[in-house]
Amino acid sequence: MRAIVMNGTGGREMMEHVERPDPVVGPGQALVEIAFAGVNFMDIGVRQGMAWTEMPNPKILGVEGAGRVLAVGDGVEGIAPGQRVAWVYAPGSYAERIAIAAESLVPVPDAIDDRTAASVMMQGLTASHFATDFYPVQSGDIAFVHAAAGGVGLLLTQIIKLRGGHVIGRVSSEEKVAVAKEAGADHVIVDTEGRFAEEALRLAHGEGVHVVYDGSGPTTFRGSLDVLRRSGTFCWYGPVLGGPGPIDIMSLPKSIKLGYAGFRDHIHTPELFRARSAQLFDWIAKGKLKVRIGGEYLLAEAAKAHADMESRKTTGKLLLVP
Ligand SMILES: NC(=O)c1ccc[n+]([C@@H]2O[C@H](COP(=O)([O-])OP(=O)(O)OC[C@H]3O[C@@H](n4cnc5c(N)ncnc54)[C@H](OP(=O)(O)O)[C@@H]3O)[C@@H](O)[C@H]2O)c1
């Protein structure tokens, strides 16, 4: 089969489109023909050596996708050949086929196409976790969403609006403003320098926002603290773009809540994983949640997808077509 491997830690030159032996399905696993693989910022982090360093190189990149089950191994129940499935956090997804633990798969309902399913596993579950577990948005809350036209940002904005919240988004260019507004953002600030707090405070009637969602690196951290209201919540989530460095807890605004969010700490069992995925699919089927595909690339063009994502020009979800 064809696959995209990383030959070592580093830039996009480490990525190579190669021929690999087909995976062999083991006990408890399913062999899946991949229809679409999701591109995530996390994949750039893996390539740069920030995660999954314990797996030797060359290794197949990618952690997310959707496709059809070809075969199942011994002991697999509830997943059968021919079934359409989706997954996330499964290394080896930039490929034509993958052997994957059956309990890591969610069945995809008929109303959801493969393209959509592959688009919402990482970014949709992340957005859902942020707005419902990490900080359960209440009707009337004001939320500040960084990278509001990105994959997580567009879904997060819509879920906040579904819960009755208001959204102030931040994007890096004028071209992204309409995209964030189409997802429901009430206001959108254009900024790349970390100078958004003053305008955000004005938009939040001088009181600050109830929650800020920030995965945008060190540049935004100070401003994100400044836009919080008394007892506000800071949902930090961007390991790839980097953190603020060591924090002196006594220098933080008093009484805020600050944490590093990752959905797998809350959505940590196969049952929860399936239930929360099913909720996303249900929202999509009912037209409450829209998925924006920002780009589709052939598998061989995976390095271009990474380049485009790193260039800050993309919006929505990027997909690879094996
Ligand atoms: N903690 C978790 O569980 C979790 C899960 C999923 C994703 N994430 C994180 O969420 C963030 C978004 O991920 P995604 O996959 O949905 O990607 P994405 O939003 O589609 O793309 C990343 C966004 O980051 C901004 N960006 C890109 N390059 C940048 C740079 N060099 N400096 C500053 N900002 C840059 C861009 O927005 P602007 O140009 O508009 O600023 C872009 O929309 C990433 O930081 C990712 O690591 C975390």
The ligand as a Gaussian input file, in Angstrom:
#p B3LYP/6-31G(d) Opt

LIG

0 1
 N       -5.245000      19.819000      23.437000
 C       -5.884000      19.111000      22.539000
 O       -6.502000      18.116000      22.874000
 C       -5.895000      19.537000      21.103000
 C       -6.646000      18.817000      20.172000
 C       -6.700000      19.276000      18.851000
 C       -5.978000      20.392000      18.473000
 N       -5.215000      21.024000      19.400000
 C       -4.484000      22.235000      19.051000
 O       -5.435000      23.113000      18.512000
 C       -4.827000      24.017000      17.620000
 C       -5.616000      24.017000      16.332000
 O       -5.462000      22.760000      15.739000
 P       -6.204000      22.377000      14.410000
 O       -5.769000      20.995000      14.066000
 O       -7.665000      22.658000      14.543000
 O       -5.588000      23.338000      13.340000
 P       -6.249000      24.611000      12.642000
 O       -7.005000      25.421000      13.624000
 O       -6.977000      24.164000      11.449000
 O       -4.971000      25.390000      12.232000
 C       -4.225000      25.978000      13.230000
 C       -4.598000      27.445000      13.480000
 O       -3.544000      27.987000      14.217000
 C       -3.194000      29.253000      13.690000
 N       -1.777000      29.156000      13.319000
 C       -1.207000      28.423000      12.359000
 N        0.101000      28.611000      12.343000
 C        0.361000      29.448000      13.311000
 C        1.557000      30.013000      13.788000
 N        2.726000      29.729000      13.254000
 N        1.467000      30.826000      14.819000
 C        0.284000      31.120000      15.378000
 N       -0.883000      30.612000      14.956000
 C       -0.828000      29.791000      13.938000
 C       -4.086000      29.540000      12.531000
 O       -5.099000      30.458000      12.928000
 P       -4.879000      32.051000      12.743000
 O       -3.935000      32.178000      11.584000
 O       -6.224000      32.581000      12.456000
 O       -4.303000      32.501000      14.044000
 C       -4.744000      28.219000      12.209000
 O       -6.122000      28.351000      11.916000
 C       -3.374000      23.522000      17.491000
 O       -2.588000      24.295000      18.355000
 C       -3.442000      22.095000      17.983000
 O       -2.207000      21.645000      18.496000
 C       -5.162000      20.622000      20.700000

